[in-house]
């Protein structure tokens, strides 16, 4: 465990962020390898089928990851306040409530899968492969949430190394599974999906076994999960409605981050419906561009997750000055990364597209590279958005991040029905920078006026 309320903030933030960065790079490496295997062994048609469903899987997985991270913010706050009974209770509630929500999403999506894909304008030529792939991914959502919840709880206690090691094992198994199911067994895109879900199941099992052996705070018994009376006694009866209050607090934090992620992905999902009308070459180009963008944006996610935990622990301990300094340092570090991403897009962009897709199609390479060259110029705005939005979640402010994400969703929907029909893929390229400038405004206004940050002088 790592206490982020004591010590030099710069050193603590970097030490906390580096394992998260490596974990994200591992995950993205797998994603790229997965894309390359599908593209190389199954062809661009199969890659387009997977790419056409990517925003849907991102929507659901992003929602559950946001839910897990939101629950973990409460765990981090309890840990920072030295409320160890609250740590165990919050983790138990995150498992219970998260599994119920994940199961509900799974059932609903599987029941209406073809209708959803029809809404996404997935063509009849791609529909069969798209269904076989995304059906398996959706069926494994509970396992995906359970791993995310365990990893988020470990990070809430300051342990970012263990999730990294477990993810490394999972990624290796995932890549081996891809080769086995796709190349050896010839299972097609369904094989790639099976490999992904199996890796998530194994990652959860390994993570949970480690947790119960290593951390007593996260060691749950049957009574912790199913007996609220015992949980209340362990909390020493903080009040008549202690259990209800804790559940509402957890749901508020969890659903806030989940919906924040979902609003972003709903906008991307709507934009994907417009992209799917532009033909297979554009679908493949956008799939490649988004995969590379995920690499370029990885540091935003890293320092966003870091700030959620850092601010959660420090606000729980009443360390307002440390919160302010941490936010400024995180923005500074990510802006350095933004400059590196711009340089990469203008120098090795075409090579990265070929690396991801395995294609030499000039239309794919040109469109994906144009996307990267334009969008990376505005990454500095995105860096501020990610840091401030996650910091606010750690500080207990859930409304403004939702407002900001809602603006992104609305902006992408409007562009999908206006600029894309008018400008084609150029409309897609300019979509995100436009909404970034809009959605950063409420975040900056709020962070400078938050009462919790004005206790020791003016806001950030």
N, C-alpha and C positions, 0 to 999 in steps of 0.2 A: 504494500500500500504506500501511497505517496501523498503527504500532506502539502497542499499547494498554498496554504495560508502563511507559511514561514519560509524565509530564504529569499534570495534575489529573484525577482519575477522573470527577468530575461532568461536566466539559466533554467529556471523551473519550466517555463513555457516551452523552450526549445527541447529540453529533456523529455517533456511530456509529448510534444508534437512529433518528434522524430520517429518513434515507433508507429504512430498513427499514419504518418507519411509512408513509411515502408509498407504498412498493411494495405493502404490504398493503392500503392504502386503494384503490389502483388495481385490485388484484385483486378486492377486494370490490365496487368500483364495477362492474366487468365482470359479476360474479356477479349483482348486482342488476339490471343492464340486461338480462342474459340471461334472468333470471326474468321481468322485465317484458315483454320481447318475446314470450316463449313464452305468458305469460298473456294479453297483449293481442291477439296475432294468431292464436293457436291455441286459446285458451280454457282454462277451469279444468280441463277433463278432461285436456288435454295437460300442464298444469302439475302436476296430481296425479301423472301418470305419471312425469314427471321427478323430482318430489319423493319418490316412493316408492322411487327408486333412489339418492337422494342419499347416504344413509348408506353404501351399498355403494361408490360411487365415492370417498367420503371415506375409507373404510377402506383402499382400495388406494393412493390417491394419498398419504394420510397416512403409510402404511407406507413408501413409497418416499422421501417427503420426509424422514421421520425417519432412514431409512438414509443419505441424502445428508448430512444435518446431522451425524449421528453420525460418519461418515467424516471430515467436515471438522473435527471437534473434534481429531482426531489431527493433521491438517494445521496447525491453529492452535497446538497444543502444540509441534510441530516448528518452526514459524515463531518462536514465542516463545523457544525454546531456541537459535535461530540455526542450526538443523540444516537447511540448505537442500536438501541431497540427500534428506533425509527428507521434505521438503515435496513434491518431485517424485514420489518413490516412493509416498507416501500418496495423491496425486491419481491416479496411474496405476492403483493398486489399486482405488480407489473406482470408477473408470470400468469396469474389467474385472469386478469382483465384482458391482457394481450392475446392470450390463446383463444378466448371467446370471440374477440373482435376478428382475429385472423381466420378463425373457422367460419364465421359469418361471411366474410369477404370471399373466401374460397367457394362456399356453396353458391352464393349469388352469381359469381363470375362464371362458374362452370355451367350453371343453369342457362345463362344468357350469353354464352360465349360466341356463338355464330352471329347473334344480333349485334354484339359489340364489335366484332370484326367487320361486319357489314357497315356499321357506322363509321369505321375507320377507312372505308373505301378500299379494303383489301380485295384485289381482283379475283375473279373465279380461277384464274390460272394458278394463283398463289394460295388460295383458300385452304386446300387440303393440307399442304405442308405447314401453313401457319397454325391451323387448328392442332395438328399433331404435336407441334412444338410448344405452343403456349398452354395447352391443356395440362401438360406434365409440370410446367413451371408453376402454374396456379395450384395444382394439387399439392405442391410442396411448400406452400406459403407458411404453414404452421411451423415447420422445421426452420424455415428462414427466420421467422420472428424469434423463435426460442434461442437461436444462436445470437441474433442481434441483441436480445435482452440480456443474455449472459455477458456478452462482450461489453455492452454499455454499462452494466453494473460494475464490472471490473474497472473500467475507465473512471467511473464515478468515485472509486476508492483510490484512484491515482495509479492503477496498474494498467499500463498500455503495452507492456512487453508480452504478457501472456496471450492477449488476443492476437498479437502479431505472429507469435510462434504457431498458434493453432490455425490461423488463417494460412500460413505458409504450408502447413501440412494439407489443409483443405484444397489449396490451389494446385498443389502437386497431384493430389488424387483426382482433382477435376480435369486437369490436362491429360492425365493417364486414362481417365474414363472416356474423354473425348476420342482419343486415339483408338481405344478398345471398341467402343460402341459404334463410332462413325467409320473408322478405317477397317477394323478387323471384322466386326459383325455386320457392317453395312446397314446399320439401323437408321440412317438418314438423319434429318434434323431432330427426330424424336430421340435418337441416341445422344445428341448433344444436350438435350434437356434432361434426360435421365442422369447423365454424368453430373450435371449441375446440382440436381436435387439430392443425389446420394452424397455428394461432397458436403452439402449443407447439413444433412442428417449426422454425418460423422463429426463435423465440426462442433455441432451442439453437444453431442455425447461426450466428446473429449473435453470441451470447455466446462461442462457441468461437473463431470467427475473431478476435474482439477479444482474447481471452486469449492466443492464440498470437503475436499481433503485439505485445502490450503487456507481458506478463510472461514472462520467460524461465523462471522457476521453474515455470510451469504449461504450458510448451511441450513437448508430448509427441511423441516420434517413434515409429515402428513398433516399434523395439526396446524402448522404455519400456513398451509395452503387451503385447508378446508374448515378450520375451527376458528371463527372470528372471536369467540369468547376468550380463548387462550391468547390470541393476539392482543386483545385489549388488556388482559392481565399483564402481559409482558410490557405493554406500554405504560403500565401503572395507572390505568384509567385517567388519561389526560382530560377526560370530560365525558359526559353522558353520551355525546354523539361523536366520540373520538374516531371510531371506525368509519363512520359516514364522512366526517370531515376529511380524513386521510384519503378516502376513495375519491372524493370530489376534487381534492387538490391534485391527486395523481392524474385523474382524467383530464383536468384542465390543462396541466402541463403536457401530458402525452398527446392528447388530441390536438392541442395547439400546434405542436411541432409536426404532427402527422398531417394535419390539414394544410399547414404551411408548405410542406413538401408536395402534397396532393394538388394544391392550387397551381403550383409551378408546373407540375407534370400534366395537369388537365389542359393548361395552355399549350404545352408541347404536344399533347395528344391531338388537340384540335388542329394544330399546325401540321401534324403528321397526316391528317386526313387530306389536307390540301397537297402535301408532298406526294402522297400516294397516287394522285391524279396526274402527276408530271412524268410518269413512266419509270421503267426499271432502272435506267442509267442514273436518274436523279435520286431514286430511292437508295441505290448502292452508294452514290456519292455522299448523300447526307448521312447514311449510316457510318461511312468512313470518317467524315468530318466530325460527327458527334463522338465517335470513339476517341479520336485524337484530342478533341476539346475536353473530354473527360480527363485525359492525362494533363493537359494544360491547366485545368481548373482544380486539379487534385489538392493543391496547396490551400485553396479557399475552403475546401471541405475540412482539411486537416486543422487549420487554425480556427475554423468555425467550431468544430467539436472540442478543440482545446479550450476555447473561450467559454463555451457552455459549462464545462466542468470547472475551469479556473474561477469564473465569476460565481458559479453556484457555491463552491466551497468558501470563497472569500466573503461573499455577502452573508453566508451562514455564520461566519466568524466575525462579521461586522467590519471587515477590512475594506472600506470604500476606496481609499487611496490606491490600494493595490489593484482593485478592479479597473480604475481609470488608467493606470499605467499599463496594465496588461492589454487593454483594448488598443492603446496607441502602439505598443510594441508589435502586436499581431498585424495591424494594418501596415506598419512599416515593413515587416518581413514579407508579407504577401505582395506588396508593390514591387519589391525586388524581383520576385518570381514572375510578375506580370511582364516586366521588361525582357526577361529571358524567353518567355513564351512568344513575344512579338518577334524577337530575333529568329527563333526556331521556325516560325511559320513563314518567314520571308526567305529563309535559306534552305531548309530541308523539308519544307511542306510537301512537295510532290513525292519525295522519297518516302515520307511517312504514310501517305495515302497508299502507295504501292505495297508498303510493308504490311499495312493493316488488311488490305483486300486481296492482295496477290494478283491484281488486275493491271493490264497495260492499256485499258480503255481510255483514250484521251479525253472523252467527255466526262467520265467519272473523275479523273485526276484534275482536270481544269476546274470543275465546279466545286469539288471538295477543297481545293487549294484556295480558290477565291473566298470561300466561306471563312477559312482560317485567317487569311490575310486581313480581312475586314474586321472580323469580330474581335480578334486579339488586341486590336488598337484600343478597345474600350474596356479591357479587363480590369483596369484600375477601379472603375465604378463597381464592377462585380465584387472585387475584393472587399471594398467597404461594406457592400450589402451583406455579404456572407458573415463577416466578422461582427458587425453591429447587430444583425438579426439574431445570431446565436448567443451573443453576449446578453441581449435583452431577455432571451428565454432563460438563461442562467440566473438573471436578476429577478425573474418572476413576472416579466412584462410579456403577455401573450397576444394582446390585441394588435399592437402596431405591426409586428411581423406578419400577422394575418392580413392586415390591410395592405401592406406592401406586396405580399404574394398575390393577393386578389387583383391588384393593379397589373401585375405581370400576366396573370391568367387572362384578364379582360383584354389587355393589349395584344396578346398573341391570338386570341380569338378574332378580334377585329382585323388584324393583319391577315389572318388566314382567309377571311372572306372579302378582303379588299385588295391589298397589295399583291398577294400571290396570284390571284386570277389576272391581275393587270400586268405584273412584272415577271411572273414565273418564279424561278428559283432565286432571282435577285431579291424578290420580296421576302423570301425566307432568310436570306443572308442579313438583311437590314433589320429584321424583326427584333432580335434580342437586344442589340444596342439601344434601339428606341425605347423599349420597355424598361431597360436598366436605368436610364436617366429618369424615368417617371417614378419607378418604385423606390429609388434611393431617397427621394424627398421626405416622405413621412418618417423614415428611419432616422435621418439626420436631425429633423426637428425634434423628435421624441428623445433621442439620446442626449441632446443638449439641455433638455428640460426635465428629465426624470427626477422626481423628488429624492429617490434613494441615492442618487449621485450628487445631489446638491447639499448633502449633510456636511460636507467638508469643502465648501466653496461652490463655485459655479459648476455646471455640468462638464462633460468631456471637453 
